[in-house]
Amino acid sequence: MSKKTEDIASLYDQYVMPTYAPAIALVHGTGSKVVDIDNIQYYDLTSGIATLACGHCHPEVTAAIEAQVKTLPHASNLYYNTNMVILAQSLARLSGGYKSFFTNSGAEANENMVKIARLWGRATGRYEVITFNKGFHGRTLAMCAATAQEKIQAGFDPLPTGFAYADFNDLESVKAAISEKTVAIMVEPIQGEGGVIEATNEFLQGLADLCKEKNLLLLMDEIQTGMGRTGTMFAWEQTPVKPDMFTLAKALGGGLPLGAVLARPDLADLLKPGMLGTTFGGNPCACAAGQAVINVIEKEGLLAHAKKIGDQLREGLEALMDTYPQILEVRGRGLLVGMVVEGSAKEIVDECRLGGVLCCTAGEHVVRFLPPLNISEKNLGEALEMIGESLDTLFND
Ligand SMILES: *Cc1c(COP(=O)(O)O)cnc(C)c1O
């Protein structure tokens, strides 16, 4: 660790709660490249954990934020906010007429989606939401309860009630989890944190059929998969089903904190003023950034690009399997890609960082790649070469 990084690390240790274990300090970024405090450059194949769909400092996103922050940084939800309604109008166009409620984060969006589901279920006395083992829905107390992972829940009991768990891609386990209290099923189209595991179309169709049969709501958490990451604006567009409600966050705010619940209008209209609230949700700077992100995705053809470059990423990683039997599988869709390895994923992430590429883990044995949607073929090719060199250092030296 350099002197400069050591200085930051020591301040962090002294004053920040030890919730993460960073290794470098990032200072600036452009597109798919970032630079750290020691002026070392990296390819950022995490894009700020999937928040920067258009890369670092896309000029249009930056200009939108800059213009708004100089004009009216915050308005509160007591007053109309033009940027919020424009973004909601765009999301309605993209989702086929769904209405939006904006939040600050993904966990907060999921919380509010569950609240709306419970509101809908009141008439029939139902409130329980089925979620999936290895899923991830955020870190608030209720979303810890919704996240069926021991490592997320341990130490925080008693957790809020109202969730039941089933196995992902296992329809029978969902049937077994349904009771007279069940109001909804909440699922990620691709489990991101859980290891980049895709829901099969048969499974999703089965869930939709079950929801119809038992009068349940189908809720999707698209916080990681949304905003073009899988090659369509929302991942459900590539499946045979459409959720009754879904959530967005991560890439929605172009790097600023912004989440949203999108709901069918009849569900949205169960709400009355005062029932849901948030101080910062729908902040005008974040919404300006969000609209700019949508504009860039559409103008620059980033959905098609994400599909194409996603193939390059998967094929590039698959090619490494010939040399490294430690790589067991490459999976995912678009630019949400997981490389399953025999040993420690973290060890590979650390070696790649030393070699100039940032990626992250998704569980113990999966290295996760989430590059910006607009990374060029040339830059991704270079990053793949660097990953190959890091694997060579790790496994052959
Ligand atoms: C990141 C994530 C969340 C939590 O979002 P926060 O903004 O960290 O609260 C929830 N669900 C999924 C699928 C995510 O990837």
PDBQT file of the ligand as one rigid body, heavy atoms in Angstrom, charges set to zero:
ROOT
HETATM    1  C1  LIG A 401     -27.979  -3.408  -4.825  1.00  0.00    +0.000 C 
HETATM    2  C2  LIG A 401     -29.242  -4.153  -4.724  1.00  0.00    +0.000 A 
HETATM    3  C3  LIG A 401     -30.214  -3.840  -3.764  1.00  0.00    +0.000 A 
HETATM    4  C4  LIG A 401     -29.990  -2.792  -2.676  1.00  0.00    +0.000 C 
HETATM    5  O1  LIG A 401     -29.834  -1.508  -3.185  1.00  0.00    +0.000 OA
HETATM    6  P1  LIG A 401     -29.280  -0.360  -2.215  1.00  0.00    +0.000 P 
HETATM    7  O2  LIG A 401     -29.328   0.870  -3.068  1.00  0.00    +0.000 OA
HETATM    8  O3  LIG A 401     -27.905  -0.751  -1.799  1.00  0.00    +0.000 OA
HETATM    9  O4  LIG A 401     -30.197  -0.293  -1.054  1.00  0.00    +0.000 OA
HETATM   10  C5  LIG A 401     -31.390  -4.547  -3.775  1.00  0.00    +0.000 A 
HETATM   11  N1  LIG A 401     -31.626  -5.502  -4.685  1.00  0.00    +0.000 NA
HETATM   12  C6  LIG A 401     -30.724  -5.828  -5.627  1.00  0.00    +0.000 A 
HETATM   13  C7  LIG A 401     -31.044  -6.883  -6.632  1.00  0.00    +0.000 C 
HETATM   14  C8  LIG A 401     -29.500  -5.164  -5.671  1.00  0.00    +0.000 A 
HETATM   15  O5  LIG A 401     -28.583  -5.517  -6.589  1.00  0.00    +0.000 OA
ENDROOT
TORSDOF 0
